[in-house]
């Protein structure tokens, strides 16, 4: 299992508009069929550059599904946000491979 993580620092001037947009964008990424789950989180560390930082973690079924997303969908889905918020955010992407998962069971 893989996690495709997108971390975004958003300028305060577009924060509310971006947050509405990302909540529409995430279902569009999920609709590609390459991911089974997404989690939107706010990063609680203040950045020197200001703004607010978020992380979106998309859980992919397989390496092949993630590669297919890059090849078939990523450019199209990224372009809307890049055009809409040009120069007002910084994004970087990382890939994580899940090695093992643990959970606590409560009685």
Secondary structure in CASP SS format (residue, H / E / C, confidence):
PFRMAT SS
TARGET T0000
AUTHOR 0000-0000-0000
METHOD secondary structure of the structure
MODEL  1
X C 1.00
X E 1.00
X E 1.00
X E 1.00
X E 1.00
X E 1.00
X E 1.00
X E 1.00
X E 1.00
X E 1.00
X C 1.00
X H 1.00
X H 1.00
X H 1.00
X H 1.00
X H 1.00
X H 1.00
X H 1.00
X H 1.00
X H 1.00
X H 1.00
X H 1.00
X H 1.00
X H 1.00
X H 1.00
X H 1.00
X H 1.00
X H 1.00
X H 1.00
X H 1.00
X C 1.00
X C 1.00
X C 1.00
X C 1.00
X E 1.00
X E 1.00
X E 1.00
X E 1.00
X E 1.00
X E 1.00
X E 1.00
X E 1.00
X C 1.00
X C 1.00
X C 1.00
X C 1.00
X C 1.00
X C 1.00
X C 1.00
X C 1.00
X C 1.00
X E 1.00
X E 1.00
X E 1.00
X E 1.00
X E 1.00
X E 1.00
X E 1.00
X E 1.00
X E 1.00
X C 1.00
X C 1.00
X H 1.00
X H 1.00
X H 1.00
X H 1.00
X H 1.00
X H 1.00
X H 1.00
X H 1.00
X H 1.00
X H 1.00
X H 1.00
X H 1.00
X H 1.00
X H 1.00
X H 1.00
X H 1.00
X H 1.00
X H 1.00
X H 1.00
X H 1.00
X H 1.00
X H 1.00
X C 1.00
X C 1.00
X C 1.00
X C 1.00
X E 1.00
X E 1.00
X E 1.00
X E 1.00
X E 1.00
X E 1.00
X E 1.00
X E 1.00
X E 1.00
X C 1.00
X C 1.00
X C 1.00
X C 1.00
X C 1.00
X C 1.00
X C 1.00
X C 1.00
X C 1.00
X C 1.00
END
